[in-house]
Amino acid sequence: MYETSAYLLDGRVEQDPRRGFSLVVHRIEDLNTALERAQEQTRVLSRPKKTRRAG
């Protein structure tokens, strides 16, 4: 993971009056891996033969 320069962080920001802001990370992964997985999940569907146009 240290050879990678871009990461995707899944988490939230919390604010404590004494400590200020902090980022609580639930998951961290390589950005390229996350983009490849998202691309695999997104499939292009062909248009149906009969299409309707507005109007």
PDB file of N, H, CA, C and O in Angstrom:
ATOM      1  N   MET A   1       0.814  -1.186   0.000  1.00  0.00           N
ATOM      2  CA  MET A   1       0.000   0.000   0.000  1.00  0.00           C
ATOM      3  C   MET A   1       0.865   1.259   0.000  1.00  0.00           C
ATOM      4  O   MET A   1       0.422   2.304  -0.475  1.00  0.00           O
ATOM      5  N   TYR A   2       2.060   1.181   0.511  1.00  0.00           N
ATOM      6  H   TYR A   2       2.420   0.332   0.898  1.00  0.00           H
ATOM      7  CA  TYR A   2       2.897   2.371   0.589  1.00  0.00           C
ATOM      8  C   TYR A   2       3.467   2.776  -0.764  1.00  0.00           C
ATOM      9  O   TYR A   2       3.918   3.910  -0.921  1.00  0.00           O
ATOM     10  N   GLU A   3       3.457   1.865  -1.757  1.00  0.00           N
ATOM     11  H   GLU A   3       3.090   0.943  -1.630  1.00  0.00           H
ATOM     12  CA  GLU A   3       3.925   2.229  -3.089  1.00  0.00           C
ATOM     13  C   GLU A   3       2.885   3.037  -3.854  1.00  0.00           C
ATOM     14  O   GLU A   3       3.213   3.671  -4.857  1.00  0.00           O
ATOM     15  N   THR A   4       1.665   3.024  -3.403  1.00  0.00           N
ATOM     16  H   THR A   4       1.399   2.509  -2.588  1.00  0.00           H
ATOM     17  CA  THR A   4       0.573   3.723  -4.073  1.00  0.00           C
ATOM     18  C   THR A   4       0.523   5.170  -3.610  1.00  0.00           C
ATOM     19  O   THR A   4       0.797   5.480  -2.450  1.00  0.00           O
ATOM     20  N   SER A   5       0.164   6.055  -4.547  1.00  0.00           N
ATOM     21  H   SER A   5      -0.059   5.803  -5.489  1.00  0.00           H
ATOM     22  CA  SER A   5       0.140   7.472  -4.188  1.00  0.00           C
ATOM     23  C   SER A   5      -1.265   8.030  -4.012  1.00  0.00           C
ATOM     24  O   SER A   5      -1.419   9.170  -3.574  1.00  0.00           O
ATOM     25  N   ALA A   6      -2.299   7.250  -4.345  1.00  0.00           N
ATOM     26  H   ALA A   6      -2.174   6.324  -4.701  1.00  0.00           H
ATOM     27  CA  ALA A   6      -3.672   7.742  -4.209  1.00  0.00           C
ATOM     28  C   ALA A   6      -4.507   6.709  -3.455  1.00  0.00           C
ATOM     29  O   ALA A   6      -4.453   5.514  -3.746  1.00  0.00           O
ATOM     30  N   TYR A   7      -5.270   7.187  -2.493  1.00  0.00           N
ATOM     31  H   TYR A   7      -5.313   8.158  -2.257  1.00  0.00           H
ATOM     32  CA  TYR A   7      -6.075   6.308  -1.650  1.00  0.00           C
ATOM     33  C   TYR A   7      -7.520   6.792  -1.611  1.00  0.00           C
ATOM     34  O   TYR A   7      -7.801   7.974  -1.814  1.00  0.00           O
ATOM     35  N   LEU A   8      -8.412   5.874  -1.350  1.00  0.00           N
ATOM     36  H   LEU A   8      -8.184   4.914  -1.185  1.00  0.00           H
ATOM     37  CA  LEU A   8      -9.812   6.192  -1.127  1.00  0.00           C
ATOM     38  C   LEU A   8     -10.092   5.923   0.344  1.00  0.00           C
ATOM     39  O   LEU A   8      -9.942   4.797   0.819  1.00  0.00           O
ATOM     40  N   LEU A   9     -10.497   6.961   1.057  1.00  0.00           N
ATOM     41  H   LEU A   9     -10.619   7.875   0.672  1.00  0.00           H
ATOM     42  CA  LEU A   9     -10.779   6.834   2.483  1.00  0.00           C
ATOM     43  C   LEU A   9     -12.284   6.831   2.698  1.00  0.00           C
ATOM     44  O   LEU A   9     -13.000   7.657   2.130  1.00  0.00           O
ATOM     45  N   ASP A  10     -12.755   5.918   3.504  1.00  0.00           N
ATOM     46  H   ASP A  10     -12.174   5.248   3.966  1.00  0.00           H
ATOM     47  CA  ASP A  10     -14.159   5.868   3.895  1.00  0.00           C
ATOM     48  C   ASP A  10     -14.206   6.131   5.392  1.00  0.00           C
ATOM     49  O   ASP A  10     -13.706   5.335   6.188  1.00  0.00           O
ATOM     50  N   GLY A  11     -14.802   7.237   5.764  1.00  0.00           N
ATOM     51  H   GLY A  11     -15.208   7.884   5.118  1.00  0.00           H
ATOM     52  CA  GLY A  11     -14.833   7.582   7.181  1.00  0.00           C
ATOM     53  C   GLY A  11     -15.710   8.786   7.442  1.00  0.00           C
ATOM     54  O   GLY A  11     -16.577   9.135   6.641  1.00  0.00           O
ATOM     55  N   ARG A  12     -15.468   9.409   8.572  1.00  0.00           N
ATOM     56  H   ARG A  12     -14.764   9.125   9.223  1.00  0.00           H
ATOM     57  CA  ARG A  12     -16.260  10.587   8.931  1.00  0.00           C
ATOM     58  C   ARG A  12     -15.383  11.559   9.717  1.00  0.00           C
ATOM     59  O   ARG A  12     -14.353  11.181  10.276  1.00  0.00           O
ATOM     60  N   VAL A  13     -15.808  12.802   9.745  1.00  0.00           N
ATOM     61  H   VAL A  13     -16.645  13.110   9.291  1.00  0.00           H
ATOM     62  CA  VAL A  13     -15.109  13.842  10.500  1.00  0.00           C
ATOM     63  C   VAL A  13     -15.856  14.057  11.806  1.00  0.00           C
ATOM     64  O   VAL A  13     -17.079  14.196  11.820  1.00  0.00           O
ATOM     65  N   GLU A  14     -15.109  14.083  12.901  1.00  0.00           N
ATOM     66  H   GLU A  14     -14.115  13.970  12.890  1.00  0.00           H
ATOM     67  CA  GLU A  14     -15.696  14.352  14.209  1.00  0.00           C
ATOM     68  C   GLU A  14     -15.072  15.614  14.784  1.00  0.00           C
ATOM     69  O   GLU A  14     -13.919  15.937  14.499  1.00  0.00           O
ATOM     70  N   GLN A  15     -15.844  16.317  15.591  1.00  0.00           N
ATOM     71  H   GLN A  15     -16.781  16.054  15.822  1.00  0.00           H
ATOM     72  CA  GLN A  15     -15.331  17.519  16.253  1.00  0.00           C
ATOM     73  C   GLN A  15     -15.480  17.364  17.759  1.00  0.00           C
ATOM     74  O   GLN A  15     -16.563  17.084  18.272  1.00  0.00           O
ATOM     75  N   ASP A  16     -14.384  17.550  18.437  1.00  0.00           N
ATOM     76  H   ASP A  16     -13.504  17.778  18.019  1.00  0.00           H
ATOM     77  CA  ASP A  16     -14.343  17.520  19.894  1.00  0.00           C
ATOM     78  C   ASP A  16     -13.937  18.918  20.351  1.00  0.00           C
ATOM     79  O   ASP A  16     -12.953  19.455  19.841  1.00  0.00           O
ATOM     80  N   PRO A  17     -14.654  19.526  21.290  1.00  0.00           N
ATOM     81  CA  PRO A  17     -14.320  20.889  21.723  1.00  0.00           C
ATOM     82  C   PRO A  17     -12.878  21.030  22.222  1.00  0.00           C
ATOM     83  O   PRO A  17     -12.262  22.081  22.044  1.00  0.00           O
ATOM     84  N   ARG A  18     -12.346  19.993  22.835  1.00  0.00           N
ATOM     85  H   ARG A  18     -12.846  19.140  22.979  1.00  0.00           H
ATOM     86  CA  ARG A  18     -10.975  20.084  23.368  1.00  0.00           C
ATOM     87  C   ARG A  18      -9.908  19.712  22.346  1.00  0.00           C
ATOM     88  O   ARG A  18      -8.838  20.319  22.312  1.00  0.00           O
ATOM     89  N   ARG A  19     -10.198  18.718  21.516  1.00  0.00           N
ATOM     90  H   ARG A  19     -11.067  18.225  21.544  1.00  0.00           H
ATOM     91  CA  ARG A  19      -9.184  18.233  20.572  1.00  0.00           C
ATOM     92  C   ARG A  19      -9.336  18.804  19.173  1.00  0.00           C
ATOM     93  O   ARG A  19      -8.406  18.713  18.372  1.00  0.00           O
ATOM     94  N   GLY A  20     -10.471  19.383  18.861  1.00  0.00           N
ATOM     95  H   GLY A  20     -11.227  19.458  19.511  1.00  0.00           H
ATOM     96  CA  GLY A  20     -10.698  19.923  17.519  1.00  0.00           C
ATOM     97  C   GLY A  20     -11.247  18.860  16.581  1.00  0.00           C
ATOM     98  O   GLY A  20     -11.957  17.947  17.003  1.00  0.00           O
ATOM     99  N   PHE A  21     -10.911  18.990  15.305  1.00  0.00           N
ATOM    100  H   PHE A  21     -10.335  19.732  14.962  1.00  0.00           H
ATOM    101  CA  PHE A  21     -11.424  18.079  14.285  1.00  0.00           C
ATOM    102  C   PHE A  21     -10.514  16.867  14.138  1.00  0.00           C
ATOM    103  O   PHE A  21      -9.295  16.968  14.277  1.00  0.00           O
ATOM    104  N   SER A  22     -11.120  15.727  13.856  1.00  0.00           N
ATOM    105  H   SER A  22     -12.110  15.644  13.743  1.00  0.00           H
ATOM    106  CA  SER A  22     -10.351  14.517  13.569  1.00  0.00           C
ATOM    107  C   SER A  22     -11.101  13.697  12.524  1.00  0.00           C
ATOM    108  O   SER A  22     -12.329  13.749  12.442  1.00  0.00           O
ATOM    109  N   LEU A  23     -10.357  12.950  11.734  1.00  0.00           N
ATOM    110  H   LEU A  23      -9.360  12.908  11.800  1.00  0.00           H
ATOM    111  CA  LEU A  23     -10.924  12.086  10.708  1.00  0.00           C
ATOM    112  C   LEU A  23     -10.882  10.650  11.217  1.00  0.00           C
ATOM    113  O   LEU A  23      -9.810  10.111  11.492  1.00  0.00           O
ATOM    114  N   VAL A  24     -12.046  10.039  11.339  1.00  0.00           N
ATOM    115  H   VAL A  24     -12.917  10.476  11.115  1.00  0.00           H
ATOM    116  CA  VAL A  24     -12.146   8.650  11.771  1.00  0.00           C
ATOM    117  C   VAL A  24     -12.303   7.803  10.513  1.00  0.00           C
ATOM    118  O   VAL A  24     -13.327   7.881   9.835  1.00  0.00           O
ATOM    119  N   VAL A  25     -11.298   7.000  10.201  1.00  0.00           N
ATOM    120  H   VAL A  25     -10.466   6.937  10.752  1.00  0.00           H
ATOM    121  CA  VAL A  25     -11.276   6.210   8.971  1.00  0.00           C
ATOM    122  C   VAL A  25     -11.786   4.803   9.260  1.00  0.00           C
ATOM    123  O   VAL A  25     -11.291   4.120  10.157  1.00  0.00           O
ATOM    124  N   HIS A  26     -12.788   4.381   8.480  1.00  0.00           N
ATOM    125  H   HIS A  26     -13.190   4.936   7.752  1.00  0.00           H
ATOM    126  CA  HIS A  26     -13.338   3.031   8.611  1.00  0.00           C
ATOM    127  C   HIS A  26     -12.653   2.070   7.645  1.00  0.00           C
ATOM    128  O   HIS A  26     -12.441   0.899   7.960  1.00  0.00           O
ATOM    129  N   ARG A  27     -12.309   2.583   6.463  1.00  0.00           N
ATOM    130  H   ARG A  27     -12.481   3.534   6.207  1.00  0.00           H
ATOM    131  CA  ARG A  27     -11.700   1.734   5.439  1.00  0.00           C
ATOM    132  C   ARG A  27     -10.776   2.583   4.586  1.00  0.00           C
ATOM    133  O   ARG A  27     -11.085   3.740   4.299  1.00  0.00           O
ATOM    134  N   ILE A  28      -9.651   2.025   4.180  1.00  0.00           N
ATOM    135  H   ILE A  28      -9.400   1.085   4.414  1.00  0.00           H
ATOM    136  CA  ILE A  28      -8.715   2.698   3.290  1.00  0.00           C
ATOM    137  C   ILE A  28      -8.311   1.702   2.214  1.00  0.00           C
ATOM    138  O   ILE A  28      -7.987   0.553   2.516  1.00  0.00           O
ATOM    139  N   GLU A  29      -8.329   2.143   0.949  1.00  0.00           N
ATOM    140  H   GLU A  29      -8.591   3.076   0.704  1.00  0.00           H
ATOM    141  CA  GLU A  29      -7.928   1.251  -0.130  1.00  0.00           C
ATOM    142  C   GLU A  29      -7.301   2.042  -1.270  1.00  0.00           C
ATOM    143  O   GLU A  29      -7.439   3.262  -1.358  1.00  0.00           O
ATOM    144  N   ASP A  30      -6.622   1.326  -2.125  1.00  0.00           N
ATOM    145  H   ASP A  30      -6.510   0.335  -2.054  1.00  0.00           H
ATOM    146  CA  ASP A  30      -5.977   1.914  -3.287  1.00  0.00           C
ATOM    147  C   ASP A  30      -7.046   2.487  -4.223  1.00  0.00           C
ATOM    148  O   ASP A  30      -8.031   1.812  -4.524  1.00  0.00           O
ATOM    149  N   LEU A  31      -6.859   3.705  -4.676  1.00  0.00           N
ATOM    150  H   LEU A  31      -6.059   4.253  -4.431  1.00  0.00           H
ATOM    151  CA  LEU A  31      -7.850   4.362  -5.526  1.00  0.00           C
ATOM    152  C   LEU A  31      -8.027   3.625  -6.847  1.00  0.00           C
ATOM    153  O   LEU A  31      -9.157   3.481  -7.315  1.00  0.00           O
ATOM    154  N   ASN A  32      -6.949   3.156  -7.460  1.00  0.00           N
ATOM    155  H   ASN A  32      -6.031   3.273  -7.081  1.00  0.00           H
ATOM    156  CA  ASN A  32      -7.062   2.435  -8.734  1.00  0.00           C
ATOM    157  C   ASN A  32      -7.888   1.164  -8.585  1.00  0.00           C
ATOM    158  O   ASN A  32      -8.688   0.841  -9.463  1.00  0.00           O
ATOM    159  N   THR A  33      -7.706   0.447  -7.495  1.00  0.00           N
ATOM    160  H   THR A  33      -7.056   0.710  -6.781  1.00  0.00           H
ATOM    161  CA  THR A  33      -8.486  -0.761  -7.244  1.00  0.00           C
ATOM    162  C   THR A  33      -9.966  -0.429  -7.087  1.00  0.00           C
ATOM    163  O   THR A  33     -10.823  -1.136  -7.618  1.00  0.00           O
ATOM    164  N   ALA A  34     -10.264   0.634  -6.366  1.00  0.00           N
ATOM    165  H   ALA A  34      -9.569   1.208  -5.934  1.00  0.00           H
ATOM    166  CA  ALA A  34     -11.657   1.047  -6.172  1.00  0.00           C
ATOM    167  C   ALA A  34     -12.295   1.456  -7.494  1.00  0.00           C
ATOM    168  O   ALA A  34     -13.456   1.133  -7.744  1.00  0.00           O
ATOM    169  N   LEU A  35     -11.550   2.164  -8.345  1.00  0.00           N
ATOM    170  H   LEU A  35     -10.606   2.427  -8.142  1.00  0.00           H
ATOM    171  CA  LEU A  35     -12.085   2.582  -9.643  1.00  0.00           C
ATOM    172  C   LEU A  35     -12.303   1.389 -10.565  1.00  0.00           C
ATOM    173  O   LEU A  35     -13.298   1.344 -11.288  1.00  0.00           O
ATOM    174  N   GLU A  36     -11.389   0.425 -10.549  1.00  0.00           N
ATOM    175  H   GLU A  36     -10.581   0.462  -9.961  1.00  0.00           H
ATOM    176  CA  GLU A  36     -11.563  -0.776 -11.363  1.00  0.00           C
ATOM    177  C   GLU A  36     -12.795  -1.558 -10.922  1.00  0.00           C
ATOM    178  O   GLU A  36     -13.553  -2.046 -11.760  1.00  0.00           O
ATOM    179  N   ARG A  37     -12.998  -1.680  -9.616  1.00  0.00           N
ATOM    180  H   ARG A  37     -12.383  -1.284  -8.935  1.00  0.00           H
ATOM    181  CA  ARG A  37     -14.168  -2.394  -9.102  1.00  0.00           C
ATOM    182  C   ARG A  37     -15.459  -1.672  -9.490  1.00  0.00           C
ATOM    183  O   ARG A  37     -16.445  -2.313  -9.853  1.00  0.00           O
ATOM    184  N   ALA A  38     -15.454  -0.355  -9.415  1.00  0.00           N
ATOM    185  H   ALA A  38     -14.653   0.166  -9.120  1.00  0.00           H
ATOM    186  CA  ALA A  38     -16.646   0.416  -9.786  1.00  0.00           C
ATOM    187  C   ALA A  38     -16.935   0.277 -11.274  1.00  0.00           C
ATOM    188  O   ALA A  38     -18.094   0.214 -11.683  1.00  0.00           O
ATOM    189  N   GLN A  39     -15.883   0.230 -12.082  1.00  0.00           N
ATOM    190  H   GLN A  39     -14.941   0.281 -11.751  1.00  0.00           H
ATOM    191  CA  GLN A  39     -16.069   0.087 -13.526  1.00  0.00           C
ATOM    192  C   GLN A  39     -16.638  -1.289 -13.859  1.00  0.00           C
ATOM    193  O   GLN A  39     -17.468  -1.412 -14.760  1.00  0.00           O
ATOM    194  N   GLU A  40     -16.202  -2.322 -13.144  1.00  0.00           N
ATOM    195  H   GLU A  40     -15.528  -2.222 -12.412  1.00  0.00           H
ATOM    196  CA  GLU A  40     -16.742  -3.666 -13.357  1.00  0.00           C
ATOM    197  C   GLU A  40     -18.216  -3.733 -12.987  1.00  0.00           C
ATOM    198  O   GLU A  40     -18.986  -4.438 -13.640  1.00  0.00           O
ATOM    199  N   GLN A  41     -18.615  -3.012 -11.954  1.00  0.00           N
ATOM    200  H   GLN A  41     -17.989  -2.439 -11.424  1.00  0.00           H
ATOM    201  CA  GLN A  41     -20.004  -3.041 -11.499  1.00  0.00           C
ATOM    202  C   GLN A  41     -20.916  -2.250 -12.423  1.00  0.00           C
ATOM    203  O   GLN A  41     -22.120  -2.503 -12.469  1.00  0.00           O
ATOM    204  N   THR A  42     -20.360  -1.301 -13.155  1.00  0.00           N
ATOM    205  H   THR A  42     -19.382  -1.096 -13.117  1.00  0.00           H
ATOM    206  CA  THR A  42     -21.150  -0.469 -14.058  1.00  0.00           C
ATOM    207  C   THR A  42     -21.112  -1.088 -15.443  1.00  0.00           C
ATOM    208  O   THR A  42     -20.096  -1.015 -16.133  1.00  0.00           O
ATOM    209  N   ARG A  43     -22.181  -1.678 -15.837  1.00  0.00           N
ATOM    210  H   ARG A  43     -23.007  -1.737 -15.277  1.00  0.00           H
ATOM    211  CA  ARG A  43     -22.271  -2.310 -17.150  1.00  0.00           C
ATOM    212  C   ARG A  43     -23.106  -1.422 -18.065  1.00  0.00           C
ATOM    213  O   ARG A  43     -24.103  -0.837 -17.642  1.00  0.00           O
ATOM    214  N   VAL A  44     -22.691  -1.330 -19.305  1.00  0.00           N
ATOM    215  H   VAL A  44     -21.881  -1.805 -19.648  1.00  0.00           H
ATOM    216  CA  VAL A  44     -23.448  -0.556 -20.285  1.00  0.00           C
ATOM    217  C   VAL A  44     -24.513  -1.466 -20.862  1.00  0.00           C
ATOM    218  O   VAL A  44     -24.212  -2.548 -21.366  1.00  0.00           O
ATOM    219  N   LEU A  45     -25.740  -1.031 -20.790  1.00  0.00           N
ATOM    220  H   LEU A  45     -25.985  -0.151 -20.381  1.00  0.00           H
ATOM    221  CA  LEU A  45     -26.855  -1.809 -21.308  1.00  0.00           C
ATOM    222  C   LEU A  45     -27.240  -1.280 -22.678  1.00  0.00           C
ATOM    223  O   LEU A  45     -27.260  -0.069 -22.899  1.00  0.00           O
ATOM    224  N   SER A  46     -27.544  -2.181 -23.593  1.00  0.00           N
ATOM    225  H   SER A  46     -27.528  -3.164 -23.414  1.00  0.00           H
ATOM    226  CA  SER A  46     -27.969  -1.747 -24.920  1.00  0.00           C
ATOM    227  C   SER A  46     -29.388  -1.199 -24.846  1.00  0.00           C
ATOM    228  O   SER A  46     -30.191  -1.614 -24.011  1.00  0.00           O
ATOM    229  N   ARG A  47     -29.678  -0.253 -25.742  1.00  0.00           N
ATOM    230  H   ARG A  47     -29.026   0.084 -26.421  1.00  0.00           H
ATOM    231  CA  ARG A  47     -31.020   0.335 -25.785  1.00  0.00           C
ATOM    232  C   ARG A  47     -32.006  -0.687 -26.324  1.00  0.00           C
ATOM    233  O   ARG A  47     -31.665  -1.490 -27.193  1.00  0.00           O
ATOM    234  N   PRO A  48     -33.223  -0.656 -25.811  1.00  0.00           N
ATOM    235  CA  PRO A  48     -34.238  -1.550 -26.379  1.00  0.00           C
ATOM    236  C   PRO A  48     -34.527  -1.157 -27.828  1.00  0.00           C
ATOM    237  O   PRO A  48     -34.324  -0.009 -28.221  1.00  0.00           O
ATOM    238  N   LYS A  49     -34.999  -2.116 -28.611  1.00  0.00           N
ATOM    239  H   LYS A  49     -35.164  -3.049 -28.292  1.00  0.00           H
ATOM    240  CA  LYS A  49     -35.263  -1.850 -30.026  1.00  0.00           C
ATOM    241  C   LYS A  49     -36.329  -0.785 -30.205  1.00  0.00           C
ATOM    242  O   LYS A  49     -36.244   0.039 -31.115  1.00  0.00           O
ATOM    243  N   LYS A  50     -37.322  -0.799 -29.349  1.00  0.00           N
ATOM    244  H   LYS A  50     -37.392  -1.468 -28.609  1.00  0.00           H
ATOM    245  CA  LYS A  50     -38.385   0.201 -29.420  1.00  0.00           C
ATOM    246  C   LYS A  50     -38.095   1.265 -28.373  1.00  0.00           C
ATOM    247  O   LYS A  50     -38.179   1.007 -27.172  1.00  0.00           O
ATOM    248  N   THR A  51     -37.758   2.441 -28.828  1.00  0.00           N
ATOM    249  H   THR A  51     -37.690   2.650 -29.804  1.00  0.00           H
ATOM    250  CA  THR A  51     -37.515   3.538 -27.895  1.00  0.00           C
ATOM    251  C   THR A  51     -38.586   4.591 -28.075  1.00  0.00           C
ATOM    252  O   THR A  51     -39.087   4.808 -29.178  1.00  0.00           O
ATOM    253  N   ARG A  52     -38.927   5.234 -26.994  1.00  0.00           N
ATOM    254  H   ARG A  52     -38.521   5.058 -26.098  1.00  0.00           H
ATOM    255  CA  ARG A  52     -39.931   6.292 -27.041  1.00  0.00           C
ATOM    256  C   ARG A  52     -39.241   7.613 -26.804  1.00  0.00           C
ATOM    257  O   ARG A  52     -38.359   7.731 -25.953  1.00  0.00           O
ATOM    258  N   ARG A  53     -39.648   8.589 -27.559  1.00  0.00           N
ATOM    259  H   ARG A  53     -40.364   8.493 -28.250  1.00  0.00           H
ATOM    260  CA  ARG A  53     -39.116   9.930 -27.376  1.00  0.00           C
ATOM    261  C   ARG A  53     -40.177  10.812 -26.747  1.00  0.00           C
ATOM    262  O   ARG A  53     -41.373  10.663 -26.996  1.00  0.00           O
ATOM    263  N   ALA A  54     -39.706  11.725 -25.933  1.00  0.00           N
ATOM    264  H   ALA A  54     -38.734  11.845 -25.731  1.00  0.00           H
ATOM    265  CA  ALA A  54     -40.640  12.667 -25.302  1.00  0.00           C
ATOM    266  C   ALA A  54     -41.197  13.601 -26.363  1.00  0.00           C
ATOM    267  O   ALA A  54     -40.494  14.004 -27.290  1.00  0.00           O
ATOM    268  N   GLY A  55     -42.473  13.939 -26.212  1.00  0.00           N
ATOM    269  H   GLY A  55     -43.044  13.612 -25.460  1.00  0.00           H
ATOM    270  CA  GLY A  55     -43.037  14.939 -27.107  1.00  0.00           C
ATOM    271  C   GLY A  55     -44.121  14.471 -27.913  1.00  0.00           C
ATOM    272  O   GLY A  55     -44.674  15.233 -28.707  1.00  0.00           O
TER     273      GLY A  55
END
